Amino acid sequence: MLKVLLAGLGVRGRHWARVIKGDARADLLAYADPDPRACERACAEFGHRPAFESVEDALNSLDDIDALVLANPPMARENIVRAAASRGLHLLIEKPLALDLDEARRSVEIAETAGVSLMVGLNFRYLDVTKALMGLLADERVGKPAFARFTYERWRDGRRADLNDYPLTMRHPMLWEQSIHHFDLMRYVYGQEPVRISCRAWNPDWSMYAHESNVAALIEFDGGMVVNYHGIWQGNWAVPGFEWRSECSEGIITQREQFSELYYARRDDEKLTPVSLPAHERWITETRALFESFVTHVLDGAALECSGHDHLMSLAMLEACIRSSEQNSAVNVRDIASAMSG
Ligand SMILES: NC(=O)c1ccc[n+]([C@@H]2O[C@H](COP(=O)([O-])OP(=O)(O)OC[C@H]3O[C@@H](n4cnc5c(N)ncnc54)[C@H](O)[C@@H]3O)[C@@H](O)[C@H]2O)c1
């Protein structure tokens, strides 16, 4: 059994509590959250466990924890990572690992030096629709991918009670909170690394966010892929829009919903062919698969997926977007990534 401390009991932490509890090889040992109401709610919803104000307090009181699942806001995580790693805990940390590239790199180094694993919560990799999309690419159903359009449109009501509210005041909320998933998916699905990014980030005058909530970017990859990215949190229709359309040498593949709906067509087909996908519970099914991968890694020695080290390149893409938008010019992502590793 993997004995787990769950820290951060907000929107995402409660998904995690369900997933950890539902895993036959994991034991949800204790909670940590500075907000006593969050601890009380977790005890009521997921069962009573020792609850602490901080990860450090939990570590000082419990001595048989194997892993920390950390779902606090992505600010000031470094001390938590250091404390948990020094006690030999394996780490599963929500995206983005940090809001600062140096801090993210230091956290990866802390884990490596302590000899513990650091996985990042990139749950979209574990969707059946993502696996099916990769399957279509792998068997070249419509040939090889050449370029793509990734469109994510939303009027995200950051004041909704069932959503976190810290993005309302942070810098570049769209990039750090949402685009990080999209950029990670592009790297993962195409198996290519980013080379150059031209970006414009902005905030429309009706935005409820303090800083840039919309992003447009042209992303060039080392295998030749070019992705036209449009990621907006402050469009002006409450009904969300999503399309990820890959243009391939003999046709197209298109995903038309964040969690499902995959189709392909050869150039002369009159209609799209749907790909059948298993039933899915949003935020839970794919998080279960992510957690199972973590458990299998720690208990059975399977390869670590979504490593902190791998995540650094996706964070470099965010930084490239920010610099490109500020400088009004294209930015070389590799320069940022190599400055980080140096
Ligand atoms: N992978 C996904 O699909 C997904 C979805 C939503 C959120 N997230 C990520 O999960 C993280 C948390 O987001 P959220 O929506 O749950 O936020 P939230 O604001 O709803 O909850 C955060 C919780 O962390 C607690 N907290 C604050 N500081 C803490 C600390 N030092 N130690 C322990 N707990 C602390 C807060 O009291 C709060 O209860 C973020 O990194 C976010 O990007 C991921």
The ligand as a MOL file (V3000), in Angstrom:
LIG
                    3D

  0  0  0     0  0            999 V3000
M  V30 BEGIN CTAB
M  V30 COUNTS 44 48 0 0 0
M  V30 BEGIN ATOM
M  V30 1 N -5.0040 19.0260 -13.2870 0
M  V30 2 C -6.1910 19.6420 -13.3130 0
M  V30 3 O -7.0480 19.3300 -14.1170 0
M  V30 4 C -6.4610 20.7330 -12.3190 0
M  V30 5 C -7.7470 21.2600 -12.1410 0
M  V30 6 C -7.9240 22.2800 -11.2010 0
M  V30 7 C -6.8380 22.7550 -10.4770 0
M  V30 8 N -5.5980 22.2150 -10.6900 0 CHG=1
M  V30 9 C -4.4170 22.6860 -9.9470 0
M  V30 10 O -4.5340 22.2920 -8.5820 0
M  V30 11 C -3.9320 23.2700 -7.7430 0
M  V30 12 C -4.9730 23.7640 -6.7410 0
M  V30 13 O -6.0590 24.3100 -7.4460 0
M  V30 14 P -7.5230 24.3500 -6.8080 0
M  V30 15 O -8.4360 24.6400 -7.9510 0
M  V30 16 O -7.7880 23.1310 -5.9990 0 CHG=-1
M  V30 17 O -7.4010 25.6390 -5.8680 0
M  V30 18 P -8.3360 26.0290 -4.6380 0
M  V30 19 O -8.0660 27.4670 -4.3540 0
M  V30 20 O -9.7390 25.5730 -4.8820 0
M  V30 21 O -7.7910 25.1330 -3.4340 0
M  V30 22 C -6.4790 25.2710 -2.9200 0
M  V30 23 C -6.4750 24.7270 -1.4760 0
M  V30 24 O -5.1080 24.7300 -1.0250 0
M  V30 25 C -5.0980 25.2160 0.3010 0
M  V30 26 N -3.7490 25.6980 0.5980 0
M  V30 27 C -3.2340 26.9500 0.4830 0
M  V30 28 N -1.9370 26.9640 0.8780 0
M  V30 29 C -1.6380 25.6940 1.2770 0
M  V30 30 C -0.4670 25.0780 1.7830 0
M  V30 31 N 0.6580 25.7670 1.9740 0
M  V30 32 N -0.5160 23.7600 2.0920 0
M  V30 33 C -1.6500 23.0390 1.9140 0
M  V30 34 N -2.7980 23.5760 1.4090 0
M  V30 35 C -2.7860 24.8820 1.0910 0
M  V30 36 C -6.1640 26.2810 0.3360 0
M  V30 37 O -6.5810 26.5750 1.6700 0
M  V30 38 C -7.2720 25.6170 -0.4990 0
M  V30 39 O -8.1110 24.8110 0.3200 0
M  V30 40 C -3.3850 24.3410 -8.6890 0
M  V30 41 O -2.0430 24.0770 -8.9710 0
M  V30 42 C -4.2490 24.1930 -9.9410 0
M  V30 43 O -3.6000 24.6260 -11.1120 0
M  V30 44 C -5.4170 21.2210 -11.5730 0
M  V30 END ATOM
M  V30 BEGIN BOND
M  V30 1 1 1 2
M  V30 2 2 2 3
M  V30 3 1 2 4
M  V30 4 1 4 5
M  V30 5 2 4 44
M  V30 6 2 5 6
M  V30 7 1 6 7
M  V30 8 2 7 8
M  V30 9 1 8 9
M  V30 10 1 8 44
M  V30 11 1 9 10
M  V30 12 1 9 42
M  V30 13 1 10 11
M  V30 14 1 11 12
M  V30 15 1 11 40
M  V30 16 1 12 13
M  V30 17 1 13 14
M  V30 18 2 14 15
M  V30 19 1 14 16
M  V30 20 1 14 17
M  V30 21 1 17 18
M  V30 22 2 18 19
M  V30 23 1 18 20
M  V30 24 1 18 21
M  V30 25 1 21 22
M  V30 26 1 22 23
M  V30 27 1 23 24
M  V30 28 1 23 38
M  V30 29 1 24 25
M  V30 30 1 25 26
M  V30 31 1 25 36
M  V30 32 1 26 27
M  V30 33 1 26 35
M  V30 34 2 27 28
M  V30 35 1 28 29
M  V30 36 1 29 30
M  V30 37 2 29 35
M  V30 38 1 30 31
M  V30 39 2 30 32
M  V30 40 1 32 33
M  V30 41 2 33 34
M  V30 42 1 34 35
M  V30 43 1 36 37
M  V30 44 1 36 38
M  V30 45 1 38 39
M  V30 46 1 40 41
M  V30 47 1 40 42
M  V30 48 1 42 43
M  V30 END BOND
M  V30 END CTAB
M  END
